Amino acid sequence: MKKSELWAIYTRRNPSFAQDGNVTLSARGLKKLFDATWEIAMYDGEEETKPKKESSTSLHDLMSIFNMK
């Protein structure tokens, strides 16, 4: 799954995420977002044939989504 595909899932279910500005999440909402992301990553991700070096790019991309640069 590509980053843009995952983002489309979140914005389809939470249209306010697609707008500019701040989004406020409750602790329960944040946990639900985290759990959904984990499930998609764990069960829909592709198995790698060899270990991949951890990249700061993926963390940077995630931080960009939540405007945490």
PDB file of N, CA, C, O and CB in Angstrom:
ATOM      1  N   MET A   1       0.849  -1.175   0.000  1.00  0.00           N
ATOM      2  CA  MET A   1       0.000   0.000   0.000  1.00  0.00           C
ATOM      3  C   MET A   1       0.893   1.235   0.000  1.00  0.00           C
ATOM      4  O   MET A   1       1.889   1.310   0.719  1.00  0.00           O
ATOM      5  CB  MET A   1      -0.965   0.000   1.222  1.00  0.00           C
ATOM      6  N   LYS A   2       0.512   2.178  -0.810  1.00  0.00           N
ATOM      7  CA  LYS A   2       1.262   3.428  -0.891  1.00  0.00           C
ATOM      8  C   LYS A   2       0.753   4.403   0.167  1.00  0.00           C
ATOM      9  O   LYS A   2      -0.367   4.285   0.664  1.00  0.00           O
ATOM     10  CB  LYS A   2       1.146   4.050  -2.306  1.00  0.00           C
ATOM     11  N   LYS A   3       1.608   5.367   0.495  1.00  0.00           N
ATOM     12  CA  LYS A   3       1.247   6.383   1.483  1.00  0.00           C
ATOM     13  C   LYS A   3      -0.022   7.111   1.064  1.00  0.00           C
ATOM     14  O   LYS A   3      -0.899   7.359   1.891  1.00  0.00           O
ATOM     15  CB  LYS A   3       2.395   7.385   1.673  1.00  0.00           C
ATOM     16  N   SER A   4      -0.122   7.453  -0.206  1.00  0.00           N
ATOM     17  CA  SER A   4      -1.296   8.180  -0.696  1.00  0.00           C
ATOM     18  C   SER A   4      -2.580   7.354  -0.569  1.00  0.00           C
ATOM     19  O   SER A   4      -3.655   7.906  -0.333  1.00  0.00           O
ATOM     20  CB  SER A   4      -1.086   8.586  -2.154  1.00  0.00           C
ATOM     21  N   GLU A   5      -2.466   6.042  -0.724  1.00  0.00           N
ATOM     22  CA  GLU A   5      -3.631   5.165  -0.579  1.00  0.00           C
ATOM     23  C   GLU A   5      -4.098   5.119   0.876  1.00  0.00           C
ATOM     24  O   GLU A   5      -5.297   5.156   1.151  1.00  0.00           O
ATOM     25  CB  GLU A   5      -3.301   3.745  -1.076  1.00  0.00           C
ATOM     26  N   LEU A   6      -3.147   5.038   1.800  1.00  0.00           N
ATOM     27  CA  LEU A   6      -3.495   5.038   3.218  1.00  0.00           C
ATOM     28  C   LEU A   6      -4.135   6.368   3.606  1.00  0.00           C
ATOM     29  O   LEU A   6      -5.131   6.401   4.329  1.00  0.00           O
ATOM     30  CB  LEU A   6      -2.247   4.770   4.084  1.00  0.00           C
ATOM     31  N   TRP A   7      -3.547   7.472   3.113  1.00  0.00           N
ATOM     32  CA  TRP A   7      -4.102   8.786   3.430  1.00  0.00           C
ATOM     33  C   TRP A   7      -5.526   8.909   2.882  1.00  0.00           C
ATOM     34  O   TRP A   7      -6.386   9.496   3.539  1.00  0.00           O
ATOM     35  CB  TRP A   7      -3.206   9.906   2.855  1.00  0.00           C
ATOM     36  N   ALA A   8      -5.786   8.367   1.698  1.00  0.00           N
ATOM     37  CA  ALA A   8      -7.129   8.401   1.108  1.00  0.00           C
ATOM     38  C   ALA A   8      -8.137   7.670   1.994  1.00  0.00           C
ATOM     39  O   ALA A   8      -9.284   8.101   2.114  1.00  0.00           O
ATOM     40  CB  ALA A   8      -7.113   7.775  -0.298  1.00  0.00           C
ATOM     41  N   ILE A   9      -7.719   6.577   2.608  1.00  0.00           N
ATOM     42  CA  ILE A   9      -8.593   5.839   3.527  1.00  0.00           C
ATOM     43  C   ILE A   9      -8.947   6.720   4.718  1.00  0.00           C
ATOM     44  O   ILE A   9     -10.113   6.814   5.099  1.00  0.00           O
ATOM     45  CB  ILE A   9      -7.913   4.526   4.006  1.00  0.00           C
ATOM     46  N   TYR A  10      -7.948   7.364   5.303  1.00  0.00           N
ATOM     47  CA  TYR A  10      -8.204   8.206   6.473  1.00  0.00           C
ATOM     48  C   TYR A  10      -9.075   9.413   6.130  1.00  0.00           C
ATOM     49  O   TYR A  10      -9.973   9.768   6.893  1.00  0.00           O
ATOM     50  CB  TYR A  10      -6.888   8.677   7.076  1.00  0.00           C
ATOM     51  N   THR A  11      -8.808  10.049   4.972  1.00  0.00           N
ATOM     52  CA  THR A  11      -9.596  11.233   4.635  1.00  0.00           C
ATOM     53  C   THR A  11     -11.010  10.881   4.199  1.00  0.00           C
ATOM     54  O   THR A  11     -11.924  11.691   4.350  1.00  0.00           O
ATOM     55  CB  THR A  11      -8.909  12.019   3.542  1.00  0.00           C
ATOM     56  N   ARG A  12     -11.195   9.697   3.668  1.00  0.00           N
ATOM     57  CA  ARG A  12     -12.545   9.261   3.313  1.00  0.00           C
ATOM     58  C   ARG A  12     -13.385   9.085   4.583  1.00  0.00           C
ATOM     59  O   ARG A  12     -14.566   9.430   4.605  1.00  0.00           O
ATOM     60  CB  ARG A  12     -12.498   7.935   2.500  1.00  0.00           C
ATOM     61  N   ARG A  13     -12.776   8.554   5.620  1.00  0.00           N
ATOM     62  CA  ARG A  13     -13.486   8.331   6.878  1.00  0.00           C
ATOM     63  C   ARG A  13     -13.506   9.567   7.768  1.00  0.00           C
ATOM     64  O   ARG A  13     -14.364   9.693   8.641  1.00  0.00           O
ATOM     65  CB  ARG A  13     -12.856   7.183   7.626  1.00  0.00           C
ATOM     66  N   ASN A  14     -12.559  10.484   7.547  1.00  0.00           N
ATOM     67  CA  ASN A  14     -12.430  11.701   8.353  1.00  0.00           C
ATOM     68  C   ASN A  14     -12.158  12.869   7.421  1.00  0.00           C
ATOM     69  O   ASN A  14     -11.011  13.297   7.298  1.00  0.00           O
ATOM     70  CB  ASN A  14     -11.295  11.564   9.420  1.00  0.00           C
ATOM     71  N   PRO A  15     -13.191  13.400   6.755  1.00  0.00           N
ATOM     72  CA  PRO A  15     -12.988  14.455   5.749  1.00  0.00           C
ATOM     73  C   PRO A  15     -12.237  15.684   6.271  1.00  0.00           C
ATOM     74  O   PRO A  15     -11.563  16.357   5.491  1.00  0.00           O
ATOM     75  CB  PRO A  15     -14.320  14.891   5.210  1.00  0.00           C
ATOM     76  N   SER A  16     -12.333  15.991   7.548  1.00  0.00           N
ATOM     77  CA  SER A  16     -11.634  17.164   8.078  1.00  0.00           C
ATOM     78  C   SER A  16     -10.113  16.999   8.003  1.00  0.00           C
ATOM     79  O   SER A  16      -9.388  17.994   8.041  1.00  0.00           O
ATOM     80  CB  SER A  16     -12.059  17.421   9.526  1.00  0.00           C
ATOM     81  N   PHE A  17      -9.624  15.778   7.898  1.00  0.00           N
ATOM     82  CA  PHE A  17      -8.185  15.546   7.781  1.00  0.00           C
ATOM     83  C   PHE A  17      -7.643  16.074   6.457  1.00  0.00           C
ATOM     84  O   PHE A  17      -6.457  16.393   6.365  1.00  0.00           O
ATOM     85  CB  PHE A  17      -7.876  14.056   7.913  1.00  0.00           C
ATOM     86  N   ALA A  18      -8.485  16.173   5.435  1.00  0.00           N
ATOM     87  CA  ALA A  18      -8.040  16.599   4.103  1.00  0.00           C
ATOM     88  C   ALA A  18      -7.940  18.115   3.980  1.00  0.00           C
ATOM     89  O   ALA A  18      -7.425  18.626   2.986  1.00  0.00           O
ATOM     90  CB  ALA A  18      -8.987  16.068   3.044  1.00  0.00           C
ATOM     91  N   GLN A  19      -8.426  18.831   4.981  1.00  0.00           N
ATOM     92  CA  GLN A  19      -8.401  20.296   4.930  1.00  0.00           C
ATOM     93  C   GLN A  19      -7.140  20.824   5.600  1.00  0.00           C
ATOM     94  O   GLN A  19      -6.484  20.125   6.373  1.00  0.00           O
ATOM     95  CB  GLN A  19      -9.655  20.890   5.607  1.00  0.00           C
ATOM     96  N   ASP A  20      -6.817  22.075   5.285  1.00  0.00           N
ATOM     97  CA  ASP A  20      -5.699  22.732   5.970  1.00  0.00           C
ATOM     98  C   ASP A  20      -6.164  23.139   7.361  1.00  0.00           C
ATOM     99  O   ASP A  20      -7.357  23.339   7.588  1.00  0.00           O
ATOM    100  CB  ASP A  20      -5.183  23.977   5.165  1.00  0.00           C
ATOM    101  N   GLY A  21      -5.252  23.258   8.262  1.00  0.00           N
ATOM    102  CA  GLY A  21      -5.592  23.683   9.620  1.00  0.00           C
ATOM    103  C   GLY A  21      -5.371  22.554  10.612  1.00  0.00           C
ATOM    104  O   GLY A  21      -4.830  21.498  10.283  1.00  0.00           O
ATOM    105  N   ASN A  22      -5.800  22.810  11.814  1.00  0.00           N
ATOM    106  CA  ASN A  22      -5.590  21.856  12.898  1.00  0.00           C
ATOM    107  C   ASN A  22      -6.752  20.883  13.017  1.00  0.00           C
ATOM    108  O   ASN A  22      -7.898  21.206  12.706  1.00  0.00           O
ATOM    109  CB  ASN A  22      -5.390  22.589  14.214  1.00  0.00           C
ATOM    110  N   VAL A  23      -6.423  19.691  13.473  1.00  0.00           N
ATOM    111  CA  VAL A  23      -7.422  18.668  13.768  1.00  0.00           C
ATOM    112  C   VAL A  23      -7.204  18.270  15.211  1.00  0.00           C
ATOM    113  O   VAL A  23      -6.075  18.007  15.625  1.00  0.00           O
ATOM    114  CB  VAL A  23      -7.315  17.424  12.793  1.00  0.00           C
ATOM    115  N   THR A  24      -8.268  18.226  15.972  1.00  0.00           N
ATOM    116  CA  THR A  24      -8.168  17.832  17.368  1.00  0.00           C
ATOM    117  C   THR A  24      -8.692  16.412  17.518  1.00  0.00           C
ATOM    118  O   THR A  24      -9.795  16.095  17.073  1.00  0.00           O
ATOM    119  CB  THR A  24      -8.949  18.812  18.282  1.00  0.00           C
ATOM    120  N   LEU A  25      -7.901  15.573  18.142  1.00  0.00           N
ATOM    121  CA  LEU A  25      -8.308  14.195  18.398  1.00  0.00           C
ATOM    122  C   LEU A  25      -8.355  13.955  19.897  1.00  0.00           C
ATOM    123  O   LEU A  25      -7.513  14.448  20.648  1.00  0.00           O
ATOM    124  CB  LEU A  25      -7.346  13.193  17.714  1.00  0.00           C
ATOM    125  N   SER A  26      -9.340  13.200  20.311  1.00  0.00           N
ATOM    126  CA  SER A  26      -9.367  12.760  21.704  1.00  0.00           C
ATOM    127  C   SER A  26      -8.319  11.662  21.851  1.00  0.00           C
ATOM    128  O   SER A  26      -7.817  11.144  20.853  1.00  0.00           O
ATOM    129  CB  SER A  26     -10.802  12.250  22.129  1.00  0.00           C
ATOM    130  N   ALA A  27      -7.991  11.312  23.069  1.00  0.00           N
ATOM    131  CA  ALA A  27      -7.050  10.215  23.304  1.00  0.00           C
ATOM    132  C   ALA A  27      -7.594   8.931  22.666  1.00  0.00           C
ATOM    133  O   ALA A  27      -6.838   8.149  22.090  1.00  0.00           O
ATOM    134  CB  ALA A  27      -6.804  10.010  24.833  1.00  0.00           C
ATOM    135  N   ARG A  28      -8.894   8.725  22.773  1.00  0.00           N
ATOM    136  CA  ARG A  28      -9.521   7.539  22.178  1.00  0.00           C
ATOM    137  C   ARG A  28      -9.402   7.573  20.653  1.00  0.00           C
ATOM    138  O   ARG A  28      -9.129   6.546  20.031  1.00  0.00           O
ATOM    139  CB  ARG A  28     -11.008   7.444  22.594  1.00  0.00           C
ATOM    140  N   GLY A  29      -9.605   8.748  20.047  1.00  0.00           N
ATOM    141  CA  GLY A  29      -9.491   8.888  18.598  1.00  0.00           C
ATOM    142  C   GLY A  29      -8.067   8.660  18.114  1.00  0.00           C
ATOM    143  O   GLY A  29      -7.849   8.020  17.085  1.00  0.00           O
ATOM    144  N   LEU A  30      -7.100   9.185  18.857  1.00  0.00           N
ATOM    145  CA  LEU A  30      -5.694   8.987  18.502  1.00  0.00           C
ATOM    146  C   LEU A  30      -5.323   7.517  18.594  1.00  0.00           C
ATOM    147  O   LEU A  30      -4.617   7.001  17.728  1.00  0.00           O
ATOM    148  CB  LEU A  30      -4.780   9.823  19.412  1.00  0.00           C
ATOM    149  N   LYS A  31      -5.792   6.834  19.637  1.00  0.00           N
ATOM    150  CA  LYS A  31      -5.517   5.398  19.799  1.00  0.00           C
ATOM    151  C   LYS A  31      -6.145   4.612  18.657  1.00  0.00           C
ATOM    152  O   LYS A  31      -5.539   3.673  18.141  1.00  0.00           O
ATOM    153  CB  LYS A  31      -6.049   4.883  21.160  1.00  0.00           C
ATOM    154  N   LYS A  32      -7.353   4.987  18.261  1.00  0.00           N
ATOM    155  CA  LYS A  32      -8.028   4.316  17.157  1.00  0.00           C
ATOM    156  C   LYS A  32      -7.248   4.518  15.853  1.00  0.00           C
ATOM    157  O   LYS A  32      -7.100   3.581  15.069  1.00  0.00           O
ATOM    158  CB  LYS A  32      -9.473   4.841  17.009  1.00  0.00           C
ATOM    159  N   LEU A  33      -6.751   5.731  15.620  1.00  0.00           N
ATOM    160  CA  LEU A  33      -5.934   6.027  14.446  1.00  0.00           C
ATOM    161  C   LEU A  33      -4.655   5.188  14.458  1.00  0.00           C
ATOM    162  O   LEU A  33      -4.285   4.594  13.446  1.00  0.00           O
ATOM    163  CB  LEU A  33      -5.589   7.530  14.393  1.00  0.00           C
ATOM    164  N   PHE A  34      -3.995   5.145  15.596  1.00  0.00           N
ATOM    165  CA  PHE A  34      -2.772   4.350  15.733  1.00  0.00           C
ATOM    166  C   PHE A  34      -3.049   2.875  15.483  1.00  0.00           C
ATOM    167  O   PHE A  34      -2.313   2.225  14.741  1.00  0.00           O
ATOM    168  CB  PHE A  34      -2.160   4.541  17.125  1.00  0.00           C
ATOM    169  N   ASP A  35      -4.106   2.336  16.096  1.00  0.00           N
ATOM    170  CA  ASP A  35      -4.441   0.921  15.936  1.00  0.00           C
ATOM    171  C   ASP A  35      -4.753   0.578  14.480  1.00  0.00           C
ATOM    172  O   ASP A  35      -4.325  -0.461  13.978  1.00  0.00           O
ATOM    173  CB  ASP A  35      -5.632   0.557  16.823  1.00  0.00           C
ATOM    174  N   ALA A  36      -5.497   1.450  13.808  1.00  0.00           N
ATOM    175  CA  ALA A  36      -5.830   1.200  12.403  1.00  0.00           C
ATOM    176  C   ALA A  36      -4.577   1.201  11.540  1.00  0.00           C
ATOM    177  O   ALA A  36      -4.426   0.359  10.654  1.00  0.00           O
ATOM    178  CB  ALA A  36      -6.824   2.251  11.889  1.00  0.00           C
ATOM    179  N   THR A  37      -3.684   2.143  11.799  1.00  0.00           N
ATOM    180  CA  THR A  37      -2.430   2.205  11.045  1.00  0.00           C
ATOM    181  C   THR A  37      -1.599   0.956  11.282  1.00  0.00           C
ATOM    182  O   THR A  37      -1.027   0.398  10.346  1.00  0.00           O
ATOM    183  CB  THR A  37      -1.628   3.454  11.433  1.00  0.00           C
ATOM    184  N   TRP A  38      -1.531   0.520  12.520  1.00  0.00           N
ATOM    185  CA  TRP A  38      -0.779  -0.686  12.865  1.00  0.00           C
ATOM    186  C   TRP A  38      -1.356  -1.903  12.150  1.00  0.00           C
ATOM    187  O   TRP A  38      -0.611  -2.704  11.586  1.00  0.00           O
ATOM    188  CB  TRP A  38      -0.786  -0.910  14.387  1.00  0.00           C
ATOM    189  N   GLU A  39      -2.684  -2.046  12.170  1.00  0.00           N
ATOM    190  CA  GLU A  39      -3.326  -3.192  11.527  1.00  0.00           C
ATOM    191  C   GLU A  39      -3.016  -3.213  10.031  1.00  0.00           C
ATOM    192  O   GLU A  39      -2.690  -4.263   9.478  1.00  0.00           O
ATOM    193  CB  GLU A  39      -4.849  -3.156  11.756  1.00  0.00           C
ATOM    194  N   ILE A  40      -3.117  -2.066   9.385  1.00  0.00           N
ATOM    195  CA  ILE A  40      -2.841  -2.013   7.951  1.00  0.00           C
ATOM    196  C   ILE A  40      -1.382  -2.362   7.685  1.00  0.00           C
ATOM    197  O   ILE A  40      -1.078  -3.121   6.765  1.00  0.00           O
ATOM    198  CB  ILE A  40      -3.172  -0.618   7.383  1.00  0.00           C
ATOM    199  N   ALA A  41      -0.488  -1.812   8.485  1.00  0.00           N
ATOM    200  CA  ALA A  41       0.939  -2.064   8.288  1.00  0.00           C
ATOM    201  C   ALA A  41       1.288  -3.529   8.562  1.00  0.00           C
ATOM    202  O   ALA A  41       2.077  -4.125   7.829  1.00  0.00           O
ATOM    203  CB  ALA A  41       1.768  -1.147   9.195  1.00  0.00           C
ATOM    204  N   MET A  42       0.716  -4.102   9.595  1.00  0.00           N
ATOM    205  CA  MET A  42       1.044  -5.483   9.964  1.00  0.00           C
ATOM    206  C   MET A  42       0.475  -6.501   8.997  1.00  0.00           C
ATOM    207  O   MET A  42       1.172  -7.431   8.592  1.00  0.00           O
ATOM    208  CB  MET A  42       0.541  -5.779  11.347  1.00  0.00           C
ATOM    209  N   TYR A  43      -0.773  -6.336   8.626  1.00  0.00           N
ATOM    210  CA  TYR A  43      -1.464  -7.393   7.898  1.00  0.00           C
ATOM    211  C   TYR A  43      -1.585  -7.154   6.405  1.00  0.00           C
ATOM    212  O   TYR A  43      -1.828  -8.102   5.659  1.00  0.00           O
ATOM    213  CB  TYR A  43      -2.812  -7.573   8.462  1.00  0.00           C
ATOM    214  N   ASP A  44      -1.425  -5.931   5.945  1.00  0.00           N
ATOM    215  CA  ASP A  44      -1.522  -5.654   4.519  1.00  0.00           C
ATOM    216  C   ASP A  44      -0.181  -5.285   3.907  1.00  0.00           C
ATOM    217  O   ASP A  44      -0.070  -5.127   2.691  1.00  0.00           O
ATOM    218  CB  ASP A  44      -2.511  -4.548   4.278  1.00  0.00           C
ATOM    219  N   GLY A  45       0.836  -5.146   4.748  1.00  0.00           N
ATOM    220  CA  GLY A  45       2.157  -4.800   4.242  1.00  0.00           C
ATOM    221  C   GLY A  45       2.788  -5.978   3.518  1.00  0.00           C
ATOM    222  O   GLY A  45       2.427  -7.132   3.750  1.00  0.00           O
ATOM    223  N   GLU A  46       3.724  -5.675   2.650  1.00  0.00           N
ATOM    224  CA  GLU A  46       4.421  -6.734   1.933  1.00  0.00           C
ATOM    225  C   GLU A  46       5.565  -7.258   2.777  1.00  0.00           C
ATOM    226  O   GLU A  46       6.269  -6.494   3.437  1.00  0.00           O
ATOM    227  CB  GLU A  46       4.938  -6.231   0.578  1.00  0.00           C
ATOM    228  N   GLU A  47       5.744  -8.569   2.749  1.00  0.00           N
ATOM    229  CA  GLU A  47       6.856  -9.179   3.456  1.00  0.00           C
ATOM    230  C   GLU A  47       8.134  -8.887   2.682  1.00  0.00           C
ATOM    231  O   GLU A  47       8.183  -9.051   1.463  1.00  0.00           O
ATOM    232  CB  GLU A  47       6.641 -10.713   3.633  1.00  0.00           C
ATOM    233  N   GLU A  48       9.147  -8.461   3.383  1.00  0.00           N
ATOM    234  CA  GLU A  48      10.410  -8.157   2.739  1.00  0.00           C
ATOM    235  C   GLU A  48      11.274  -9.396   2.693  1.00  0.00           C
ATOM    236  O   GLU A  48      11.255 -10.208   3.619  1.00  0.00           O
ATOM    237  CB  GLU A  48      11.133  -7.022   3.462  1.00  0.00           C
ATOM    238  N   THR A  49      12.038  -9.549   1.614  1.00  0.00           N
ATOM    239  CA  THR A  49      12.885 -10.715   1.465  1.00  0.00           C
ATOM    240  C   THR A  49      14.191 -10.581   2.236  1.00  0.00           C
ATOM    241  O   THR A  49      14.790 -11.583   2.627  1.00  0.00           O
ATOM    242  CB  THR A  49      13.174 -10.956   0.009  1.00  0.00           C
ATOM    243  N   LYS A  50      14.627  -9.365   2.454  1.00  0.00           N
ATOM    244  CA  LYS A  50      15.838  -9.152   3.254  1.00  0.00           C
ATOM    245  C   LYS A  50      15.606  -7.969   4.181  1.00  0.00           C
ATOM    246  O   LYS A  50      14.820  -7.078   3.861  1.00  0.00           O
ATOM    247  CB  LYS A  50      17.087  -8.909   2.344  1.00  0.00           C
ATOM    248  N   PRO A  51      16.275  -7.949   5.315  1.00  0.00           N
ATOM    249  CA  PRO A  51      16.078  -6.846   6.257  1.00  0.00           C
ATOM    250  C   PRO A  51      16.369  -5.509   5.597  1.00  0.00           C
ATOM    251  O   PRO A  51      17.341  -5.358   4.857  1.00  0.00           O
ATOM    252  CB  PRO A  51      16.968  -7.028   7.490  1.00  0.00           C
ATOM    253  N   LYS A  52      15.517  -4.555   5.878  1.00  0.00           N
ATOM    254  CA  LYS A  52      15.680  -3.207   5.323  1.00  0.00           C
ATOM    255  C   LYS A  52      16.153  -2.287   6.437  1.00  0.00           C
ATOM    256  O   LYS A  52      15.635  -2.315   7.553  1.00  0.00           O
ATOM    257  CB  LYS A  52      14.346  -2.680   4.690  1.00  0.00           C
ATOM    258  N   LYS A  53      17.126  -1.491   6.115  1.00  0.00           N
ATOM    259  CA  LYS A  53      17.638  -0.520   7.075  1.00  0.00           C
ATOM    260  C   LYS A  53      16.538   0.493   7.386  1.00  0.00           C
ATOM    261  O   LYS A  53      15.883   0.992   6.471  1.00  0.00           O
ATOM    262  CB  LYS A  53      18.916   0.192   6.527  1.00  0.00           C
ATOM    263  N   GLU A  54      16.332   0.799   8.649  1.00  0.00           N
ATOM    264  CA  GLU A  54      15.307   1.765   9.026  1.00  0.00           C
ATOM    265  C   GLU A  54      15.658   3.122   8.438  1.00  0.00           C
ATOM    266  O   GLU A  54      16.797   3.580   8.523  1.00  0.00           O
ATOM    267  CB  GLU A  54      15.164   1.854  10.566  1.00  0.00           C
ATOM    268  N   SER A  55      14.670   3.746   7.849  1.00  0.00           N
ATOM    269  CA  SER A  55      14.884   5.019   7.180  1.00  0.00           C
ATOM    270  C   SER A  55      14.169   6.133   7.930  1.00  0.00           C
ATOM    271  O   SER A  55      13.045   5.950   8.399  1.00  0.00           O
ATOM    272  CB  SER A  55      14.402   4.954   5.726  1.00  0.00           C
ATOM    273  N   SER A  56      14.814   7.275   8.042  1.00  0.00           N
ATOM    274  CA  SER A  56      14.167   8.413   8.679  1.00  0.00           C
ATOM    275  C   SER A  56      13.124   9.034   7.750  1.00  0.00           C
ATOM    276  O   SER A  56      12.318   9.857   8.182  1.00  0.00           O
ATOM    277  CB  SER A  56      15.210   9.462   9.086  1.00  0.00           C
ATOM    278  N   THR A  57      13.138   8.644   6.487  1.00  0.00           N
ATOM    279  CA  THR A  57      12.172   9.185   5.532  1.00  0.00           C
ATOM    280  C   THR A  57      10.757   8.826   5.935  1.00  0.00           C
ATOM    281  O   THR A  57       9.873   9.681   5.889  1.00  0.00           O
ATOM    282  CB  THR A  57      12.462   8.673   4.123  1.00  0.00           C
ATOM    283  N   SER A  58      10.516   7.584   6.330  1.00  0.00           N
ATOM    284  CA  SER A  58       9.161   7.189   6.694  1.00  0.00           C
ATOM    285  C   SER A  58       8.691   7.966   7.925  1.00  0.00           C
ATOM    286  O   SER A  58       7.531   8.375   7.984  1.00  0.00           O
ATOM    287  CB  SER A  58       9.094   5.673   6.957  1.00  0.00           C
ATOM    288  N   LEU A  59       9.547   8.171   8.883  1.00  0.00           N
ATOM    289  CA  LEU A  59       9.193   8.966  10.056  1.00  0.00           C
ATOM    290  C   LEU A  59       8.933  10.410   9.638  1.00  0.00           C
ATOM    291  O   LEU A  59       7.983  11.036  10.107  1.00  0.00           O
ATOM    292  CB  LEU A  59      10.312   8.900  11.125  1.00  0.00           C
ATOM    293  N   HIS A  60       9.771  10.927   8.768  1.00  0.00           N
ATOM    294  CA  HIS A  60       9.595  12.296   8.275  1.00  0.00           C
ATOM    295  C   HIS A  60       8.255  12.435   7.554  1.00  0.00           C
ATOM    296  O   HIS A  60       7.543  13.421   7.748  1.00  0.00           O
ATOM    297  CB  HIS A  60      10.754  12.687   7.331  1.00  0.00           C
ATOM    298  N   ASP A  61       7.913  11.454   6.728  1.00  0.00           N
ATOM    299  CA  ASP A  61       6.641  11.495   6.006  1.00  0.00           C
ATOM    300  C   ASP A  61       5.465  11.480   6.983  1.00  0.00           C
ATOM    301  O   ASP A  61       4.506  12.233   6.813  1.00  0.00           O
ATOM    302  CB  ASP A  61       6.537  10.307   5.029  1.00  0.00           C
ATOM    303  N   LEU A  62       5.537  10.642   7.986  1.00  0.00           N
ATOM    304  CA  LEU A  62       4.467  10.573   8.975  1.00  0.00           C
ATOM    305  C   LEU A  62       4.347  11.891   9.732  1.00  0.00           C
ATOM    306  O   LEU A  62       3.246  12.385   9.973  1.00  0.00           O
ATOM    307  CB  LEU A  62       4.714   9.418   9.954  1.00  0.00           C
ATOM    308  N   MET A  63       5.490  12.450  10.103  1.00  0.00           N
ATOM    309  CA  MET A  63       5.454  13.734  10.820  1.00  0.00           C
ATOM    310  C   MET A  63       4.880  14.831   9.924  1.00  0.00           C
ATOM    311  O   MET A  63       4.193  15.728  10.413  1.00  0.00           O
ATOM    312  CB  MET A  63       6.872  14.129  11.305  1.00  0.00           C
ATOM    313  N   SER A  64       5.150  14.772   8.634  1.00  0.00           N
ATOM    314  CA  SER A  64       4.605  15.758   7.701  1.00  0.00           C
ATOM    315  C   SER A  64       3.092  15.668   7.645  1.00  0.00           C
ATOM    316  O   SER A  64       2.409  16.690   7.581  1.00  0.00           O
ATOM    317  CB  SER A  64       5.194  15.561   6.303  1.00  0.00           C
ATOM    318  N   ILE A  65       2.566  14.461   7.669  1.00  0.00           N
ATOM    319  CA  ILE A  65       1.115  14.280   7.624  1.00  0.00           C
ATOM    320  C   ILE A  65       0.456  15.013   8.783  1.00  0.00           C
ATOM    321  O   ILE A  65      -0.598  15.626   8.619  1.00  0.00           O
ATOM    322  CB  ILE A  65       0.750  12.784   7.660  1.00  0.00           C
ATOM    323  N   PHE A  66       1.075  14.947   9.946  1.00  0.00           N
ATOM    324  CA  PHE A  66       0.493  15.554  11.141  1.00  0.00           C
ATOM    325  C   PHE A  66       1.095  16.922  11.444  1.00  0.00           C
ATOM    326  O   PHE A  66       0.976  17.423  12.562  1.00  0.00           O
ATOM    327  CB  PHE A  66       0.684  14.636  12.333  1.00  0.00           C
ATOM    328  N   ASN A  67       1.745  17.529  10.441  1.00  0.00           N
ATOM    329  CA  ASN A  67       2.351  18.867  10.576  1.00  0.00           C
ATOM    330  C   ASN A  67       3.244  18.967  11.810  1.00  0.00           C
ATOM    331  O   ASN A  67       3.148  19.923  12.579  1.00  0.00           O
ATOM    332  CB  ASN A  67       1.257  19.939  10.646  1.00  0.00           C
ATOM    333  N   MET A  68       4.102  17.988  11.990  1.00  0.00           N
ATOM    334  CA  MET A  68       5.003  17.957  13.143  1.00  0.00           C
ATOM    335  C   MET A  68       6.457  18.158  12.732  1.00  0.00           C
ATOM    336  O   MET A  68       7.359  17.677  13.418  1.00  0.00           O
ATOM    337  CB  MET A  68       4.856  16.639  13.888  1.00  0.00           C
ATOM    338  N   LYS A  69       6.703  18.856  11.632  1.00  0.00           N
ATOM    339  CA  LYS A  69       8.071  19.059  11.146  1.00  0.00           C
ATOM    340  C   LYS A  69       8.875  19.847  12.139  1.00  0.00           C
ATOM    341  O   LYS A  69      10.052  20.118  11.905  1.00  0.00           O
ATOM    342  CB  LYS A  69       8.073  19.768   9.800  1.00  0.00           C
TER     343      LYS A  69
END
